């Protein structure tokens, strides 16, 4: 099968980049439609406008909180009404995915500006759609990656540390899911099989997390941007983004999708649920105990959930977990990229076992 690697046209990461946004995107168009949350506008609106001149046509549109078909259609109508020709998504993963979807349907360039480093959504040619209630709906596969991804290190370093750690959870899955997909010779989001370059990126991503994760967390807790923070931002955003898309997805993200069916997990971040999904995948694979313990050690070191209790599931209900397992295995989800058949019963057993391993590790390492 053909090997394919895809990526954004340009990735920019540095300190103070938010103030240089117009300079970075000037050649894409002349009427800019910025999707941003209300809190994001309060924090960054002034510095963004300082980058533009008074003659520039800039419109800010408030994001309503969910990357749903209803929200995308609402913003598309506003985009057309304003006569804009460039979409800019400033904020977190759901804003990024919404901006990418608008740009796709309106056939216009898109610029992604993460203000946090909590997912690998910024670089991808993919939008994850949810229902208005926050449950996973479907993947919208896009024909191209963003035109520009612009990351201001100073901005990300000032965000809550939990968001950076959640990004590490999302990035943690990259190498394990790609390995499984490669064994299954599964087609990636890029439309082919993994290149050697993509495989190398997934491995670099994982090694960066292990080497730099704790140092970056400690720095961000103190609202400073060190080299470790810069390296983790790149791992969470670029390495993980290119790695998952051109390397392959498998069980960990499907398990995340399953957990969206449980209301108690709705206030957990994407990467936090994905991190637990990694443990579930390793159990499904019957991975060596040393591999599982390495992941458990990392998760506990930086503060990622390794038990159901840490996912806010206080009462373990067989009925609820079977619902998670069934949703994880729906037709078309990425769990079917595993190199063996996976049933809901398998996922249920792996969730129970992963939770037990997580609890035991905590007791053994008190």
N, C-alpha and C positions, 0 to 999 in steps of 0.2 A: 504493500500500500504506500501511497505517496506520503512523504514526510512534509509537514508544514509548520512554520513558526510565524506568528503574527505579533505585532507590537504597535504602540502608539507611534505617530510620525515623529514626535519629539517629547522627551522626558526632561524636565528641568527641575532641579532640586538645589536649594541654597537658602541662605539667610537673607531676609528682606525682600523676597521675591513678590510678595503680595503688592508691594508698592511699585513694582515694575510691570504689573500685569498688562497695561496697554502696550508698552514697548514690546512685550513678548508675543502679543497676538494681533498686532496692527495689520498684518498682511492677510488676515483671514476675512475681514469684512469691515463695515463701517457703522453697523447698528447692532448693539450688543444687548442681549436678553439674558439677565442674570437671575438664575434660580437660587434662592437663599432662604434660610429660615429667619424668623423674626429676630431671634437672639443673635444669629450670625450677622444680620444687618447692623444691629446695635454695636457689635464688636468690631466689624470690619468695614462697614459701609463708608465711613469717612475716608479711611486710608485707600480704599478702592477708588473712590471718586477723585482723590488727589492724583491718581495715576492717569486719569483721563482729563482732557481739556474741556472747557465750557462748550465748545462746538460739537463735541462727540455726542452721539445719540445712544444713551445708556438707560435701560429700563430694568428696575429691580422688581422681581415677582416673588411673593411670599410662598414658600413651600408649606403644604398643609400636613406633612408628616408621614405620608405613606406612599410608596412607589406602586400605585395602583393604576389600572386602566382609566378609572374615572379622573384621577388627578392628572395623568398624562394628557388626556383629552382636554381638560380645563385649561392647562397651561399652553397647549398647542393653539387653542383658540385665541388666547391672549397674545401669544407670539405673533400670530398672523395679524391681529388687530394693530399691534405696534409697528408692523412692517420691519421687524428685525431680520438680520441675516447671519447672526452668530449666536449660538447658545453657550452660556457659561454656567456650570454647576459649581457652586461654592459651598462646601460643608462636608457632610458625611456620605456614607455609601448609598443611602436611599436617594439623596439629592443627585449624586453622580449618575445613578441608574436612570433616574427620571430625566435628567438633562440629555443623556445619551439617547433615550427613547424619543424625546421630542425632536432632537436633531435628525434621527433616522427617518421619522415620519415626515418631517418638513424638508428633508434633503439639504441640510445646512451643516457647516462646520460646528464642532463642539470642543470646548475647552473645559477640562476638569481641574478644579483647584481644591484639593483636600485641606481641610482645616484640622483634621485629626488623622491618625494613622491606624484606624481600627479594622480596616478590611483591605483586600486587594482589588476592590471594585474599580478604582480610578483608571487603570490601564486597559481594562478588558473591552472586548467587543461583545458585551453581554449586559443585559439588564435583567435583574431578578424581580419579577412582579409578585406582589402580594394582594390579597383581598383587602377591603376596607377595614376588616377586623384584624389584620396583621398575620393571617395565615398564608403560607406559601401558595402561590397560584401557578406560575409557570416561568420558564426561562425564555426571554426574548433574545434570540441570537441575531446579532447585528452584522452587517456586511463589512464593517471596518472598525478599527480601534479609534479612540479619540485622536483628534488632530494634535492637541497639546495637553500634556499633564504637567501642571506647575505646582510644586510643593515648596512652601515657605517653612523652613526648619524652625525658625523662631516661633511661628504661630503654632505648629504642632507640639513643640516642647512646652508650651504654656497650657495645653489642653489637659483635662484630667488624666492622671496616669492610668486609670482603669481602661481608657480607650486605647492607649498604646499597647497595653498588655493584651487586650482583646484582639488587636491586630496581630500580635505574636501567635495567638491561638489559631487565627485563620491561616497564618503563614506556616504554622507547625504542620498542618495537614498536607502541604504541597508535595513534599518528597514522598510521603507514604501513599498518597492517592496516585501520584504519577507512576510509582513503581508497580502498583497493582494494575493500573490501566495498561501499562506497557506489557506486563505479563499476559494480559488478556488480549493484546493486540487491538485494543479498543480505539475507536476514533476519538480524537480530542475535540475541544470546542473550536479549534482552528480548522477542522475539517479534514485532518489527515492523522498520521501517527507521529509520535514524538521524534524530534531531531536530537542529535547528540548535544547540541547547544542547550536545548530546553532541559534535558536531563541534568546537565552540569549546573544550570541555574537553580534547579530544585535542591541539589545537594549543597550548593553555596548558601542558599536560603536557610536550610536547616542548620548548617555549621555556624552561620552568623548568629542565629537565635541562641544556640548553646553558648557561644563565646561572648556575646555582647548583651544578651537579654537582661540579665540582672543589673549590669552597669548602667544600661539605658534607663531602666525603671527607676533606679536610685537617683539618677540625674533629673529625670522629669518630675519626680516627687519634689525636687527642689527648684523646679521651673527653670532649669538651665539646659542648654543644648551643647552636649559634648560630642566627640567623634563617635562614641558608642551610640548615642541617640541618632546621629546621622546615618550610621550603618544599619540600625534597626528600622528606621523609616524607609530606607531603600529596600531592606529585606521584606518588610510588610507590604510595601506598595509595588515596587518594580519587580523584584525577584520572584515574589509569590504570585504577582499578577501574570507575568509572562510564563512562570512555571506551571500554574494550574491550567492556563488556557492552552498552552502548546505542549504540556506534558501529560495532562489528563486528570479528570476527577473520578472518584469512585465512592467508597462507602461513607467517609466522614461527613461530607456535605449532604449526602442523602439522609443521614441520621439527624443532622441539624434540621433539615426540612421536616422530618418527622416530629421533632420536638416542638415545632411551631404549633402543633395541634393542642398542646397543653398550655392552658392559660397562665399557669404559674411561671412559665419560662419566658413570657412575653417581655419582661423587663430585663432579661439577660441579653447581652450583646451577641451578635452573630458569631464572632470569633470565640466567645466563651462556650457556646454550644458546639461549635466545630471542634474545639479542643477535646471535649468529652467524646465527640464522634470519632476522633483519632483513636482513643482507647478502645472504643467499640470495634473499630475496624481491625485493630491489632489482635483483639480477641477472636474475631471472625477468621483471621488469617492463621490463628494459633502461632503468633509470632514468638520468638525466643523471649524468655522472661527478662533477660538483660535489656532487650530493646524496649519492652514495656516499662521497666523500671527507669530507664533513661528518660523516657517521656514523662513518667510520674514525677521524677525528681525535678525536671525542668518546670513542669506545671506548678508544682508546689513552691518552687523557688521564686517564680515571678507572680504567682497568685491566680492561676487559671483553675477552673473547677475540674475536679477529678471524681466527684461523687454526685449522686442525684440530689442530695441535700444542698450541695453548693449550687445546683441549678434551680433552687427554690422548690424542689419537689420534696416536701416534708413527709408525705405519706406515699409509700411505694404501692401503687395499685396495679395489679396485673392487667386490669381492663384498660387503664390509661396507657400503660407501657406497650400493650399490644396494639393500641391505636397508633402510637409512635412507630412501632415496627411495621405496621401495615402501610402507613403513609411513606415510610422510608423506601418501601419496595414497590411503589406504584410504577406502572409501565412508563418507561421513558426517563426515569430518574437514574442518577449516575451510579447507584449501587450495582446496577447491572453491568458496570465496567469492571467488576471484580473478576478475577480469573477462574471463578467457580460460581455455581448457582447459589443464590442467597434467598432464603425464604423469610417471611415475617417471624416464624418461630426461631430461626437462627438469630435474627436481630434481637428478639426479646431475650434470648439466652445470653447473648453477648452484652446487652445492656446490664443485665443483672450481674454478670461476672465482672464487667468493667467497674461497676459500682463497688463490688466487694473488694476488688484489687485496690481501688482508690482508698477505701476505708482502712484496709489492712496496712497500706503503705503509710498512712498517717499515724496509725498506732505504733508501727514498728520504728518510726522516725521521730517520736516525741522526745 
